[in-house]
Amino acid sequence: MVSKAIARFARISVRKARVVVDLVRGRQAGEALQLLEFTQKSGAPVLKKVIESAVANARTVSPGVDLDSLFIETAFVDKAPNKHMRRWRPRAMGRATRIQKGTSHITIELGSRQ
């Protein structure tokens, strides 16, 4: 592992984010950024920002690191707690149910190939 970046409490559901993460797992960092630029999924801009942050972290740790040698070693999405967004929907007979707003933690780890 060369560098790591985590987006916590991202306002995207886990199911939508995992589709995009599966696209880029194992790819070169530059190739993944280019792929996400033209992907029409809602999670693409969020994931692109996390990968850019991981690349910036790698350059901070070792300034001489080559972007072409970096690849996405580990990428996963976990469910975040939904305690901040409380939304209610009126239901039959005076009841109310909660509306689930998806939040997730997105983790990207970059490795280096020599």
N, C-alpha and C positions, 0 to 999 in steps of 0.2 A: 504494500500500500504506500503510495507516494503522498496522496492528499485525500481529504474527505470534506464533504459539504452536506449539510442537513437543512432542509426547509421544514420547519416545524409549523403546525397548524395551518397548512396550506388549504385554501378554501376550494378544494376539489374533492370529490368522493374517491374513495380508495379504488373502487372498481374502474373508474375512468382513468385514473392515474396509472394503474398497473398495465393497461393496454399500451400506453406510450412507453413505459419503462421496459416492457418486454421487447419493444422495437430496437432499443439502443443498447441493451445489455450485451457486453462482450465486444462492442465495436470500438474503433479508434475514436478519440475525443473529437478531433476535427470533423470526422465523417458523421459522428452523431449530431454535432451542432448543425452541420449542413442539412442533415436529414430532418431535424426538428424545425428548421427554418421553413420548410415547405409542407410540413405535416398539418393536416386540417383537423386535428383533434384538440379538444379544449385543454388538455394537460400539456401540450407541447410547449407553450411559452413558459409555463412554470418550471418544467423539467429543463428547458434550455438555460434558464437563469441559474438553476442549481449546478448544472455542468460547468457553466462559465465561472461560477464561484469556486468550484473545485479546481479548475485550471488555474485561477488566480491564486488559490491557496498553494498549489504546487509550485508556482513561480516564486512565491514568497519564501517557501521552505528551501528550495534550491533554485537560484536564479538562472542557472545554466541549463535547465531542463528543456528538452525539445518537445514541442507540441505533437509532432508526428510519432513520438515514441509512447505517448500517453494513451491508455485505453481504459474503458470502463470495466473495472475488475468486479465490483459488486454494486448492484443497484436493486433497491427494494422499497416498497411502500407499506407503511403500517397505518392502522386506524388511529386517529387522534381523538381525544375526548371531545364531546360536543357540549361542553358546559357553558360556552359563551353566547351561543345563538339560540335563544329560546323563542320558538314560534309556535303558535297554536292555531288549530283549524276547528271551527265550529262543526259539531256533528249532530246527529239526530237526538231528540229528547233532551236537549239542553246540555249535552256533554261536549267535551272538547278533547282533541287528541293532539299530541305533539307532532310537529313537522320535523323530520330528521334532515338537518343540513350537514352534508358530508364534509369532514375535515380529515387531513392526513399528514403524516410525517414522511417526507421523501428523503432517502439517504443515497448518496452517490460516493463511491470510493474509486479513485483512479490508481492504476498501476502503471508500471513502466516496462516496456519490452526493449531488450538490448539487441 
